[in-house]
């Protein structure tokens, strides 16, 4: 991994053919079309993958009919003040409001559960979000929730109640983050999705950097979000 400046955290796991995806999804693969070894003037590959690979942003059309694609999402949701919170729950639990270790202080909340610690090994029993937690955070002005697991709902779930709550509250979500080694605290999040027309998700390169108040455009909970008015 490239060396980062002091205080920066790359919270995107590597994407490779070894990256675990939901059973039945297409994992990442790169087909070499041209290469120097074959005598070509350049290297050219074709990638195939589910967009729900590694750190990624879900679009509303992934969990609601006739809803927006990832290209229609307000980009300011994915850039600005964020708070990392380490939650201590049992493996496989849905996170409840009472599990939050301290008050919310930013309009983007990233929850570290350590329940999907190896991004190359699939397991169904990761932690997820309760409907009550989504509603609790939305009521405080949170506009984005991020999680260090593949989904905000449990792996085997048939009813996606957390996704439904996210849709009702019009929140953005990031899944598949790698928050290992990131201390609790306030940061600036940079995690823009690709402009894939009608896409149900997009991989992101998610970074946490020291707070940059001038980047904030969303009003939300706590002093960390008071740098601008709510927009989008």
C-alpha positions, -999 to 999 in steps of 0.1 A, spaced: 0 0 0 12 35 -8 26 54 22 1 80 36 7 113 52 6 114 90 -30 113 103 -44 98 71 -62 64 71 -71 44 40 -103 26 51 -108 7 18 -97 -29 18 -77 -41 -12 -98 -53 -42 -85 -84 -59 -98 -119 -69 -94 -129 -33 -118 -102 -20 -148 -119 -4 -182 -109 -19 -218 -121 -11 -223 -157 -21 -236 -157 -57 -222 -123 -65 -194 -120 -91 -161 -115 -75 -134 -93 -90 -115 -106 -120 -92 -90 -145 -88 -104 -180 -56 -94 -197 -63 -82 -232 -29 -68 -241 5 -71 -223 41 -63 -227 49 -100 -223 29 -107 -255 48 -80 -274 20 -54 -271 28 -17 -267 7 -14 -235 -11 -34 -208 -49 -35 -211 -73 -54 -189 -111 -59 -187 -125 -61 -152 -156 -79 -141 -170 -75 -106 -201 -69 -86 -201 -32 -76 -207 -43 -40 -171 -52 -36 -147 -39 -9 -156 -4 4 -187 7 -16 -216 30 -16 -251 16 -21 -276 34 -42 -313 36 -34 -322 16 -65 -304 -14 -48 -330 -16 -21 -361 2 -34 -380 0 -67 -378 30 -91 -353 48 -68 -322 68 -77 -290 53 -91 -256 60 -77 -250 87 -103 -279 107 -89 -267 108 -52 -257 141 -37 -219 140 -36 -217 162 -5 -230 132 15 -197 115 9 -173 143 17 -170 161 50 -169 157 88 -172 122 101 -170 104 134 -156 69 140 -172 50 168 -161 16 181 -191 -4 191 -189 -35 213 -217 -60 205 -219 -97 202 -209 -112 168 -239 -111 145 -260 -86 165 -278 -57 151 -264 -25 166 -289 -6 187 -288 31 198 -277 20 233 -246 4 218 -232 38 208 -203 45 232 -207 83 231 -229 111 216 -229 116 179 -208 147 169 -208 147 131 -232 142 102 -214 111 90 -210 82 114 -187 53 107 -192 23 130 -163 -1 138 -175 -35 148 -144 -57 139 -170 -85 131 -157 -90 95 -120 -87 102 -107 -106 72 -119 -91 39 -108 -122 20 -129 -147 42 -167 -147 39 -188 -151 70 -225 -145 75 -224 -136 112 -212 -100 109 -228 -72 128 -254 -49 112 -277 -20 119 -311 -21 137 -340 -1 123 -340 19 156 -304 29 152 -309 42 117 -339 62 129 -320 75 159 -291 87 138 -313 103 111 -332 122 138 -299 138 149 -291 150 114 -268 123 103 -267 120 65 -243 90 61 -237 58 80 -207 36 73 -200 1 85 -170 -22 85 -191 -52 73 -205 -61 38 -240 -49 46 -261 -29 69 -285 -59 72 -274 -94 83 -260 -117 57 -288 -143 58 -316 -117 62 -346 -120 39 -362 -87 51 -338 -58 47 -352 -36 75 -321 -15 79 -319 -8 42 -356 1 43 -350 25 72 -321 41 53 -344 47 23 -371 62 44 -346 86 60 -328 93 27 -294 85 41 -263 75 23 -245 43 33 -210 30 30 -204 -7 35 -173 -29 35 -150 -3 52 -118 -14 68 -116 5 101 -91 -16 118 -65 6 135 -85 37 132 -90 54 166 -124 68 177 -126 104 169 -135 131 144 -121 132 108 -129 144 73 -142 116 51 -135 114 14 -154 85 -3 -168 95 -36 -187 69 -57 -182 66 -95 -206 82 -118 -222 49 -131 -255 58 -147 -282 38 -130 -257 19 -109 -270 1 -78 -237 7 -61 -201 18 -67 -168 10 -51 -152 39 -33 -116 48 -22 -125 59 13 -100 81 32 -101 96 66 -79 126 70 -75 153 97 -105 175 98 -109 200 70 -138 223 81 -139 242 48 -151 210 30 -182 207 50 -216 217 34 -240 197 56 -254 208 89 -257 180 114 -251 170 151 -224 185 172 -198 212 167 -180 192 140 -209 199 115 -214 236 120 -193 248 91 -221 251 66 -258 248 59 -277 216 50 -277 209 13 -286 176 -1 
